[in-house]
Amino acid sequence: MTGPPTRPMTVGELSRRTGVPVKTLREYTDLGLIYTLGRSPAGYRLFAVDALWCVRWIGELRGLGLTVAEIRELTTAYLGRAGRGFGPALAERLQAARERQRARITAAEQTLDRIDAFEKAHQADLADGSGGCWAGDPRCAMST
């Protein structure tokens, strides 16, 4: 049983209903991630209610760290299903996203370690509010 047909949405309405900027929705449409029903007589892009699901799904995948390019690859795999299910392709993209996040975490931890080392090396300078010279500052060597 199907419900009554719904009227098409403009890109502005889709944006309001999803919270995704119009510019982003246009990009997704141009990349083939969201399909339009065509254009209105006034030239507005028109979307079916299915576009709400597509936008939410894209947002979910972006929130998991997938890139727009990866989502586009998945869309192609989903639509084409070239002899293979969609699940394995999604699993591969999720693993790649996980690896990117781990690399970012490692880089952030290294930055935190450098902050700790800097604070330790400059503990006296950081506590001193007199505006004195920092270790190694060539201007300080000239004034002595």
Chimera marker file (.cmm) of the C-alpha trace (Angstrom):
<marker_set name="trace">
<marker id="1" x="0.000" y="0.000" z="0.000" r="1" g="1" b="0" radius="0.5"/>
<marker id="2" x="1.424" y="3.343" z="-0.939" r="1" g="1" b="0" radius="0.5"/>
<marker id="3" x="0.597" y="6.717" z="0.477" r="1" g="1" b="0" radius="0.5"/>
<marker id="4" x="-0.664" y="9.667" z="-1.467" r="1" g="1" b="0" radius="0.5"/>
<marker id="5" x="1.827" y="11.157" z="-3.896" r="1" g="1" b="0" radius="0.5"/>
<marker id="6" x="3.863" y="13.963" z="-2.422" r="1" g="1" b="0" radius="0.5"/>
<marker id="7" x="4.646" y="17.145" z="-4.229" r="1" g="1" b="0" radius="0.5"/>
<marker id="8" x="8.207" y="17.713" z="-5.400" r="1" g="1" b="0" radius="0.5"/>
<marker id="9" x="10.539" y="19.790" z="-3.239" r="1" g="1" b="0" radius="0.5"/>
<marker id="10" x="12.779" y="22.607" z="-4.410" r="1" g="1" b="0" radius="0.5"/>
<marker id="11" x="16.427" y="22.600" z="-3.398" r="1" g="1" b="0" radius="0.5"/>
<marker id="12" x="15.590" y="25.296" z="-0.837" r="1" g="1" b="0" radius="0.5"/>
<marker id="13" x="12.920" y="23.144" z="0.778" r="1" g="1" b="0" radius="0.5"/>
<marker id="14" x="15.231" y="20.131" z="0.771" r="1" g="1" b="0" radius="0.5"/>
<marker id="15" x="17.857" y="22.298" z="2.450" r="1" g="1" b="0" radius="0.5"/>
<marker id="16" x="15.411" y="23.472" z="5.121" r="1" g="1" b="0" radius="0.5"/>
<marker id="17" x="14.194" y="19.945" z="5.808" r="1" g="1" b="0" radius="0.5"/>
<marker id="18" x="17.678" y="18.433" z="6.061" r="1" g="1" b="0" radius="0.5"/>
<marker id="19" x="19.768" y="21.319" z="7.381" r="1" g="1" b="0" radius="0.5"/>
<marker id="20" x="22.231" y="20.863" z="4.506" r="1" g="1" b="0" radius="0.5"/>
<marker id="21" x="23.241" y="24.052" z="2.662" r="1" g="1" b="0" radius="0.5"/>
<marker id="22" x="21.821" y="24.566" z="-0.822" r="1" g="1" b="0" radius="0.5"/>
<marker id="23" x="25.344" y="24.797" z="-2.264" r="1" g="1" b="0" radius="0.5"/>
<marker id="24" x="26.182" y="21.356" z="-0.860" r="1" g="1" b="0" radius="0.5"/>
<marker id="25" x="22.948" y="19.871" z="-2.201" r="1" g="1" b="0" radius="0.5"/>
<marker id="26" x="23.746" y="21.239" z="-5.652" r="1" g="1" b="0" radius="0.5"/>
<marker id="27" x="27.202" y="19.661" z="-5.444" r="1" g="1" b="0" radius="0.5"/>
<marker id="28" x="25.704" y="16.309" z="-4.424" r="1" g="1" b="0" radius="0.5"/>
<marker id="29" x="23.242" y="16.539" z="-7.313" r="1" g="1" b="0" radius="0.5"/>
<marker id="30" x="25.979" y="17.427" z="-9.803" r="1" g="1" b="0" radius="0.5"/>
<marker id="31" x="27.999" y="14.420" z="-8.567" r="1" g="1" b="0" radius="0.5"/>
<marker id="32" x="25.027" y="12.099" z="-9.050" r="1" g="1" b="0" radius="0.5"/>
<marker id="33" x="24.543" y="11.395" z="-5.347" r="1" g="1" b="0" radius="0.5"/>
<marker id="34" x="21.013" y="12.805" z="-5.338" r="1" g="1" b="0" radius="0.5"/>
<marker id="35" x="18.679" y="12.583" z="-8.292" r="1" g="1" b="0" radius="0.5"/>
<marker id="36" x="16.286" y="15.298" z="-9.323" r="1" g="1" b="0" radius="0.5"/>
<marker id="37" x="12.911" y="14.980" z="-10.919" r="1" g="1" b="0" radius="0.5"/>
<marker id="38" x="14.020" y="17.669" z="-13.335" r="1" g="1" b="0" radius="0.5"/>
<marker id="39" x="13.303" y="21.363" z="-13.141" r="1" g="1" b="0" radius="0.5"/>
<marker id="40" x="10.247" y="23.438" z="-12.502" r="1" g="1" b="0" radius="0.5"/>
<marker id="41" x="8.958" y="25.864" z="-15.160" r="1" g="1" b="0" radius="0.5"/>
<marker id="42" x="10.864" y="28.546" z="-13.253" r="1" g="1" b="0" radius="0.5"/>
<marker id="43" x="14.093" y="26.520" z="-13.511" r="1" g="1" b="0" radius="0.5"/>
<marker id="44" x="14.273" y="25.253" z="-9.904" r="1" g="1" b="0" radius="0.5"/>
<marker id="45" x="15.648" y="21.775" z="-9.281" r="1" g="1" b="0" radius="0.5"/>
<marker id="46" x="12.893" y="19.500" z="-8.054" r="1" g="1" b="0" radius="0.5"/>
<marker id="47" x="13.377" y="16.538" z="-5.720" r="1" g="1" b="0" radius="0.5"/>
<marker id="48" x="11.197" y="13.614" z="-4.676" r="1" g="1" b="0" radius="0.5"/>
<marker id="49" x="10.772" y="12.715" z="-1.010" r="1" g="1" b="0" radius="0.5"/>
<marker id="50" x="13.438" y="10.013" z="-1.557" r="1" g="1" b="0" radius="0.5"/>
<marker id="51" x="16.007" y="12.805" z="-1.637" r="1" g="1" b="0" radius="0.5"/>
<marker id="52" x="15.494" y="13.255" z="2.119" r="1" g="1" b="0" radius="0.5"/>
<marker id="53" x="16.751" y="9.719" z="2.692" r="1" g="1" b="0" radius="0.5"/>
<marker id="54" x="19.669" y="10.216" z="0.304" r="1" g="1" b="0" radius="0.5"/>
<marker id="55" x="20.791" y="13.400" z="2.031" r="1" g="1" b="0" radius="0.5"/>
<marker id="56" x="20.539" y="11.775" z="5.460" r="1" g="1" b="0" radius="0.5"/>
<marker id="57" x="22.463" y="8.722" z="4.259" r="1" g="1" b="0" radius="0.5"/>
<marker id="58" x="25.211" y="10.916" z="2.786" r="1" g="1" b="0" radius="0.5"/>
<marker id="59" x="25.359" y="12.808" z="6.095" r="1" g="1" b="0" radius="0.5"/>
<marker id="60" x="25.630" y="9.548" z="8.019" r="1" g="1" b="0" radius="0.5"/>
<marker id="61" x="28.507" y="8.350" z="5.833" r="1" g="1" b="0" radius="0.5"/>
<marker id="62" x="30.253" y="11.745" z="6.019" r="1" g="1" b="0" radius="0.5"/>
<marker id="63" x="29.859" y="11.571" z="9.811" r="1" g="1" b="0" radius="0.5"/>
<marker id="64" x="31.666" y="8.229" z="9.729" r="1" g="1" b="0" radius="0.5"/>
<marker id="65" x="34.604" y="9.877" z="7.967" r="1" g="1" b="0" radius="0.5"/>
<marker id="66" x="33.941" y="8.892" z="4.379" r="1" g="1" b="0" radius="0.5"/>
<marker id="67" x="34.856" y="11.391" z="1.706" r="1" g="1" b="0" radius="0.5"/>
<marker id="68" x="32.432" y="12.586" z="-0.948" r="1" g="1" b="0" radius="0.5"/>
<marker id="69" x="34.543" y="10.720" z="-3.529" r="1" g="1" b="0" radius="0.5"/>
<marker id="70" x="34.177" y="7.486" z="-1.544" r="1" g="1" b="0" radius="0.5"/>
<marker id="71" x="30.432" y="8.012" z="-1.250" r="1" g="1" b="0" radius="0.5"/>
<marker id="72" x="30.272" y="8.530" z="-4.995" r="1" g="1" b="0" radius="0.5"/>
<marker id="73" x="32.145" y="5.234" z="-5.519" r="1" g="1" b="0" radius="0.5"/>
<marker id="74" x="29.684" y="3.520" z="-3.183" r="1" g="1" b="0" radius="0.5"/>
<marker id="75" x="26.745" y="5.008" z="-5.052" r="1" g="1" b="0" radius="0.5"/>
<marker id="76" x="28.149" y="3.634" z="-8.291" r="1" g="1" b="0" radius="0.5"/>
<marker id="77" x="28.698" y="0.238" z="-6.663" r="1" g="1" b="0" radius="0.5"/>
<marker id="78" x="25.190" y="0.260" z="-5.183" r="1" g="1" b="0" radius="0.5"/>
<marker id="79" x="23.536" y="1.178" z="-8.454" r="1" g="1" b="0" radius="0.5"/>
<marker id="80" x="25.708" y="-1.085" z="-10.594" r="1" g="1" b="0" radius="0.5"/>
<marker id="81" x="26.186" y="-3.970" z="-8.189" r="1" g="1" b="0" radius="0.5"/>
<marker id="82" x="28.800" y="-5.277" z="-10.594" r="1" g="1" b="0" radius="0.5"/>
<marker id="83" x="28.582" y="-8.910" z="-9.482" r="1" g="1" b="0" radius="0.5"/>
<marker id="84" x="29.162" y="-7.989" z="-5.870" r="1" g="1" b="0" radius="0.5"/>
<marker id="85" x="27.021" y="-6.907" z="-2.975" r="1" g="1" b="0" radius="0.5"/>
<marker id="86" x="27.059" y="-3.397" z="-1.576" r="1" g="1" b="0" radius="0.5"/>
<marker id="87" x="28.138" y="-4.489" z="1.930" r="1" g="1" b="0" radius="0.5"/>
<marker id="88" x="31.745" y="-5.432" z="1.086" r="1" g="1" b="0" radius="0.5"/>
<marker id="89" x="32.295" y="-2.135" z="-0.749" r="1" g="1" b="0" radius="0.5"/>
<marker id="90" x="30.963" y="-0.210" z="2.248" r="1" g="1" b="0" radius="0.5"/>
<marker id="91" x="33.107" y="-2.291" z="4.622" r="1" g="1" b="0" radius="0.5"/>
<marker id="92" x="36.220" y="-1.376" z="2.612" r="1" g="1" b="0" radius="0.5"/>
<marker id="93" x="35.397" y="2.343" z="2.736" r="1" g="1" b="0" radius="0.5"/>
<marker id="94" x="34.702" y="2.165" z="6.487" r="1" g="1" b="0" radius="0.5"/>
<marker id="95" x="38.083" y="0.493" z="7.037" r="1" g="1" b="0" radius="0.5"/>
<marker id="96" x="39.807" y="3.255" z="5.039" r="1" g="1" b="0" radius="0.5"/>
<marker id="97" x="37.978" y="5.893" z="7.111" r="1" g="1" b="0" radius="0.5"/>
<marker id="98" x="39.002" y="4.116" z="10.320" r="1" g="1" b="0" radius="0.5"/>
<marker id="99" x="42.658" y="4.128" z="9.212" r="1" g="1" b="0" radius="0.5"/>
<marker id="100" x="42.496" y="7.862" z="8.410" r="1" g="1" b="0" radius="0.5"/>
<marker id="101" x="41.019" y="8.588" z="11.835" r="1" g="1" b="0" radius="0.5"/>
<marker id="102" x="43.717" y="6.538" z="13.564" r="1" g="1" b="0" radius="0.5"/>
<marker id="103" x="46.388" y="8.473" z="11.653" r="1" g="1" b="0" radius="0.5"/>
<marker id="104" x="44.788" y="11.764" z="12.763" r="1" g="1" b="0" radius="0.5"/>
<marker id="105" x="44.679" y="10.545" z="16.361" r="1" g="1" b="0" radius="0.5"/>
<marker id="106" x="48.367" y="9.594" z="16.188" r="1" g="1" b="0" radius="0.5"/>
<marker id="107" x="49.248" y="13.023" z="14.762" r="1" g="1" b="0" radius="0.5"/>
<marker id="108" x="47.204" y="14.765" z="17.482" r="1" g="1" b="0" radius="0.5"/>
<marker id="109" x="48.914" y="12.691" z="20.194" r="1" g="1" b="0" radius="0.5"/>
<marker id="110" x="52.319" y="13.667" z="18.756" r="1" g="1" b="0" radius="0.5"/>
<marker id="111" x="51.291" y="17.323" z="18.875" r="1" g="1" b="0" radius="0.5"/>
<marker id="112" x="50.214" y="16.928" z="22.504" r="1" g="1" b="0" radius="0.5"/>
<marker id="113" x="53.598" y="15.354" z="23.304" r="1" g="1" b="0" radius="0.5"/>
<marker id="114" x="55.373" y="18.336" z="21.676" r="1" g="1" b="0" radius="0.5"/>
<marker id="115" x="53.229" y="20.742" z="23.714" r="1" g="1" b="0" radius="0.5"/>
<marker id="116" x="54.141" y="18.875" z="26.909" r="1" g="1" b="0" radius="0.5"/>
<marker id="117" x="57.849" y="18.937" z="26.013" r="1" g="1" b="0" radius="0.5"/>
<marker id="118" x="57.723" y="22.649" z="25.155" r="1" g="1" b="0" radius="0.5"/>
<marker id="119" x="55.960" y="23.488" z="28.418" r="1" g="1" b="0" radius="0.5"/>
<marker id="120" x="58.492" y="21.449" z="30.368" r="1" g="1" b="0" radius="0.5"/>
<marker id="121" x="61.437" y="23.089" z="28.610" r="1" g="1" b="0" radius="0.5"/>
<marker id="122" x="60.001" y="26.591" z="29.119" r="1" g="1" b="0" radius="0.5"/>
<marker id="123" x="58.325" y="26.131" z="32.468" r="1" g="1" b="0" radius="0.5"/>
<marker id="124" x="60.078" y="29.131" z="34.059" r="1" g="1" b="0" radius="0.5"/>
<marker id="125" x="59.423" y="31.378" z="31.060" r="1" g="1" b="0" radius="0.5"/>
<marker id="126" x="55.744" y="30.409" z="30.998" r="1" g="1" b="0" radius="0.5"/>
<marker id="127" x="55.352" y="31.187" z="34.710" r="1" g="1" b="0" radius="0.5"/>
<marker id="128" x="57.316" y="34.461" z="34.511" r="1" g="1" b="0" radius="0.5"/>
<marker id="129" x="55.119" y="37.353" z="33.457" r="1" g="1" b="0" radius="0.5"/>
<marker id="130" x="57.980" y="39.857" z="33.216" r="1" g="1" b="0" radius="0.5"/>
<marker id="131" x="58.313" y="39.603" z="29.445" r="1" g="1" b="0" radius="0.5"/>
<marker id="132" x="61.913" y="38.391" z="29.622" r="1" g="1" b="0" radius="0.5"/>
<marker id="133" x="63.808" y="36.725" z="26.814" r="1" g="1" b="0" radius="0.5"/>
<marker id="134" x="63.061" y="33.207" z="25.736" r="1" g="1" b="0" radius="0.5"/>
<marker id="135" x="65.902" y="30.687" z="25.580" r="1" g="1" b="0" radius="0.5"/>
<marker id="136" x="67.797" y="31.029" z="22.314" r="1" g="1" b="0" radius="0.5"/>
<marker id="137" x="66.305" y="34.426" z="21.392" r="1" g="1" b="0" radius="0.5"/>
<marker id="138" x="69.140" y="36.263" z="19.567" r="1" g="1" b="0" radius="0.5"/>
<marker id="139" x="67.792" y="39.637" z="20.727" r="1" g="1" b="0" radius="0.5"/>
<marker id="140" x="68.558" y="38.683" z="24.303" r="1" g="1" b="0" radius="0.5"/>
<marker id="141" x="72.194" y="37.922" z="23.511" r="1" g="1" b="0" radius="0.5"/>
<marker id="142" x="72.611" y="41.436" z="22.028" r="1" g="1" b="0" radius="0.5"/>
<marker id="143" x="71.291" y="43.195" z="25.119" r="1" g="1" b="0" radius="0.5"/>
<marker id="144" x="73.711" y="41.562" z="27.551" r="1" g="1" b="0" radius="0.5"/>
<link id1="1" id2="2" r="1" g="1" b="0" radius="0.2"/>
<link id1="2" id2="3" r="1" g="1" b="0" radius="0.2"/>
<link id1="3" id2="4" r="1" g="1" b="0" radius="0.2"/>
<link id1="4" id2="5" r="1" g="1" b="0" radius="0.2"/>
<link id1="5" id2="6" r="1" g="1" b="0" radius="0.2"/>
<link id1="6" id2="7" r="1" g="1" b="0" radius="0.2"/>
<link id1="7" id2="8" r="1" g="1" b="0" radius="0.2"/>
<link id1="8" id2="9" r="1" g="1" b="0" radius="0.2"/>
<link id1="9" id2="10" r="1" g="1" b="0" radius="0.2"/>
<link id1="10" id2="11" r="1" g="1" b="0" radius="0.2"/>
<link id1="11" id2="12" r="1" g="1" b="0" radius="0.2"/>
<link id1="12" id2="13" r="1" g="1" b="0" radius="0.2"/>
<link id1="13" id2="14" r="1" g="1" b="0" radius="0.2"/>
<link id1="14" id2="15" r="1" g="1" b="0" radius="0.2"/>
<link id1="15" id2="16" r="1" g="1" b="0" radius="0.2"/>
<link id1="16" id2="17" r="1" g="1" b="0" radius="0.2"/>
<link id1="17" id2="18" r="1" g="1" b="0" radius="0.2"/>
<link id1="18" id2="19" r="1" g="1" b="0" radius="0.2"/>
<link id1="19" id2="20" r="1" g="1" b="0" radius="0.2"/>
<link id1="20" id2="21" r="1" g="1" b="0" radius="0.2"/>
<link id1="21" id2="22" r="1" g="1" b="0" radius="0.2"/>
<link id1="22" id2="23" r="1" g="1" b="0" radius="0.2"/>
<link id1="23" id2="24" r="1" g="1" b="0" radius="0.2"/>
<link id1="24" id2="25" r="1" g="1" b="0" radius="0.2"/>
<link id1="25" id2="26" r="1" g="1" b="0" radius="0.2"/>
<link id1="26" id2="27" r="1" g="1" b="0" radius="0.2"/>
<link id1="27" id2="28" r="1" g="1" b="0" radius="0.2"/>
<link id1="28" id2="29" r="1" g="1" b="0" radius="0.2"/>
<link id1="29" id2="30" r="1" g="1" b="0" radius="0.2"/>
<link id1="30" id2="31" r="1" g="1" b="0" radius="0.2"/>
<link id1="31" id2="32" r="1" g="1" b="0" radius="0.2"/>
<link id1="32" id2="33" r="1" g="1" b="0" radius="0.2"/>
<link id1="33" id2="34" r="1" g="1" b="0" radius="0.2"/>
<link id1="34" id2="35" r="1" g="1" b="0" radius="0.2"/>
<link id1="35" id2="36" r="1" g="1" b="0" radius="0.2"/>
<link id1="36" id2="37" r="1" g="1" b="0" radius="0.2"/>
<link id1="37" id2="38" r="1" g="1" b="0" radius="0.2"/>
<link id1="38" id2="39" r="1" g="1" b="0" radius="0.2"/>
<link id1="39" id2="40" r="1" g="1" b="0" radius="0.2"/>
<link id1="40" id2="41" r="1" g="1" b="0" radius="0.2"/>
<link id1="41" id2="42" r="1" g="1" b="0" radius="0.2"/>
<link id1="42" id2="43" r="1" g="1" b="0" radius="0.2"/>
<link id1="43" id2="44" r="1" g="1" b="0" radius="0.2"/>
<link id1="44" id2="45" r="1" g="1" b="0" radius="0.2"/>
<link id1="45" id2="46" r="1" g="1" b="0" radius="0.2"/>
<link id1="46" id2="47" r="1" g="1" b="0" radius="0.2"/>
<link id1="47" id2="48" r="1" g="1" b="0" radius="0.2"/>
<link id1="48" id2="49" r="1" g="1" b="0" radius="0.2"/>
<link id1="49" id2="50" r="1" g="1" b="0" radius="0.2"/>
<link id1="50" id2="51" r="1" g="1" b="0" radius="0.2"/>
<link id1="51" id2="52" r="1" g="1" b="0" radius="0.2"/>
<link id1="52" id2="53" r="1" g="1" b="0" radius="0.2"/>
<link id1="53" id2="54" r="1" g="1" b="0" radius="0.2"/>
<link id1="54" id2="55" r="1" g="1" b="0" radius="0.2"/>
<link id1="55" id2="56" r="1" g="1" b="0" radius="0.2"/>
<link id1="56" id2="57" r="1" g="1" b="0" radius="0.2"/>
<link id1="57" id2="58" r="1" g="1" b="0" radius="0.2"/>
<link id1="58" id2="59" r="1" g="1" b="0" radius="0.2"/>
<link id1="59" id2="60" r="1" g="1" b="0" radius="0.2"/>
<link id1="60" id2="61" r="1" g="1" b="0" radius="0.2"/>
<link id1="61" id2="62" r="1" g="1" b="0" radius="0.2"/>
<link id1="62" id2="63" r="1" g="1" b="0" radius="0.2"/>
<link id1="63" id2="64" r="1" g="1" b="0" radius="0.2"/>
<link id1="64" id2="65" r="1" g="1" b="0" radius="0.2"/>
<link id1="65" id2="66" r="1" g="1" b="0" radius="0.2"/>
<link id1="66" id2="67" r="1" g="1" b="0" radius="0.2"/>
<link id1="67" id2="68" r="1" g="1" b="0" radius="0.2"/>
<link id1="68" id2="69" r="1" g="1" b="0" radius="0.2"/>
<link id1="69" id2="70" r="1" g="1" b="0" radius="0.2"/>
<link id1="70" id2="71" r="1" g="1" b="0" radius="0.2"/>
<link id1="71" id2="72" r="1" g="1" b="0" radius="0.2"/>
<link id1="72" id2="73" r="1" g="1" b="0" radius="0.2"/>
<link id1="73" id2="74" r="1" g="1" b="0" radius="0.2"/>
<link id1="74" id2="75" r="1" g="1" b="0" radius="0.2"/>
<link id1="75" id2="76" r="1" g="1" b="0" radius="0.2"/>
<link id1="76" id2="77" r="1" g="1" b="0" radius="0.2"/>
<link id1="77" id2="78" r="1" g="1" b="0" radius="0.2"/>
<link id1="78" id2="79" r="1" g="1" b="0" radius="0.2"/>
<link id1="79" id2="80" r="1" g="1" b="0" radius="0.2"/>
<link id1="80" id2="81" r="1" g="1" b="0" radius="0.2"/>
<link id1="81" id2="82" r="1" g="1" b="0" radius="0.2"/>
<link id1="82" id2="83" r="1" g="1" b="0" radius="0.2"/>
<link id1="83" id2="84" r="1" g="1" b="0" radius="0.2"/>
<link id1="84" id2="85" r="1" g="1" b="0" radius="0.2"/>
<link id1="85" id2="86" r="1" g="1" b="0" radius="0.2"/>
<link id1="86" id2="87" r="1" g="1" b="0" radius="0.2"/>
<link id1="87" id2="88" r="1" g="1" b="0" radius="0.2"/>
<link id1="88" id2="89" r="1" g="1" b="0" radius="0.2"/>
<link id1="89" id2="90" r="1" g="1" b="0" radius="0.2"/>
<link id1="90" id2="91" r="1" g="1" b="0" radius="0.2"/>
<link id1="91" id2="92" r="1" g="1" b="0" radius="0.2"/>
<link id1="92" id2="93" r="1" g="1" b="0" radius="0.2"/>
<link id1="93" id2="94" r="1" g="1" b="0" radius="0.2"/>
<link id1="94" id2="95" r="1" g="1" b="0" radius="0.2"/>
<link id1="95" id2="96" r="1" g="1" b="0" radius="0.2"/>
<link id1="96" id2="97" r="1" g="1" b="0" radius="0.2"/>
<link id1="97" id2="98" r="1" g="1" b="0" radius="0.2"/>
<link id1="98" id2="99" r="1" g="1" b="0" radius="0.2"/>
<link id1="99" id2="100" r="1" g="1" b="0" radius="0.2"/>
<link id1="100" id2="101" r="1" g="1" b="0" radius="0.2"/>
<link id1="101" id2="102" r="1" g="1" b="0" radius="0.2"/>
<link id1="102" id2="103" r="1" g="1" b="0" radius="0.2"/>
<link id1="103" id2="104" r="1" g="1" b="0" radius="0.2"/>
<link id1="104" id2="105" r="1" g="1" b="0" radius="0.2"/>
<link id1="105" id2="106" r="1" g="1" b="0" radius="0.2"/>
<link id1="106" id2="107" r="1" g="1" b="0" radius="0.2"/>
<link id1="107" id2="108" r="1" g="1" b="0" radius="0.2"/>
<link id1="108" id2="109" r="1" g="1" b="0" radius="0.2"/>
<link id1="109" id2="110" r="1" g="1" b="0" radius="0.2"/>
<link id1="110" id2="111" r="1" g="1" b="0" radius="0.2"/>
<link id1="111" id2="112" r="1" g="1" b="0" radius="0.2"/>
<link id1="112" id2="113" r="1" g="1" b="0" radius="0.2"/>
<link id1="113" id2="114" r="1" g="1" b="0" radius="0.2"/>
<link id1="114" id2="115" r="1" g="1" b="0" radius="0.2"/>
<link id1="115" id2="116" r="1" g="1" b="0" radius="0.2"/>
<link id1="116" id2="117" r="1" g="1" b="0" radius="0.2"/>
<link id1="117" id2="118" r="1" g="1" b="0" radius="0.2"/>
<link id1="118" id2="119" r="1" g="1" b="0" radius="0.2"/>
<link id1="119" id2="120" r="1" g="1" b="0" radius="0.2"/>
<link id1="120" id2="121" r="1" g="1" b="0" radius="0.2"/>
<link id1="121" id2="122" r="1" g="1" b="0" radius="0.2"/>
<link id1="122" id2="123" r="1" g="1" b="0" radius="0.2"/>
<link id1="123" id2="124" r="1" g="1" b="0" radius="0.2"/>
<link id1="124" id2="125" r="1" g="1" b="0" radius="0.2"/>
<link id1="125" id2="126" r="1" g="1" b="0" radius="0.2"/>
<link id1="126" id2="127" r="1" g="1" b="0" radius="0.2"/>
<link id1="127" id2="128" r="1" g="1" b="0" radius="0.2"/>
<link id1="128" id2="129" r="1" g="1" b="0" radius="0.2"/>
<link id1="129" id2="130" r="1" g="1" b="0" radius="0.2"/>
<link id1="130" id2="131" r="1" g="1" b="0" radius="0.2"/>
<link id1="131" id2="132" r="1" g="1" b="0" radius="0.2"/>
<link id1="132" id2="133" r="1" g="1" b="0" radius="0.2"/>
<link id1="133" id2="134" r="1" g="1" b="0" radius="0.2"/>
<link id1="134" id2="135" r="1" g="1" b="0" radius="0.2"/>
<link id1="135" id2="136" r="1" g="1" b="0" radius="0.2"/>
<link id1="136" id2="137" r="1" g="1" b="0" radius="0.2"/>
<link id1="137" id2="138" r="1" g="1" b="0" radius="0.2"/>
<link id1="138" id2="139" r="1" g="1" b="0" radius="0.2"/>
<link id1="139" id2="140" r="1" g="1" b="0" radius="0.2"/>
<link id1="140" id2="141" r="1" g="1" b="0" radius="0.2"/>
<link id1="141" id2="142" r="1" g="1" b="0" radius="0.2"/>
<link id1="142" id2="143" r="1" g="1" b="0" radius="0.2"/>
<link id1="143" id2="144" r="1" g="1" b="0" radius="0.2"/>
</marker_set>
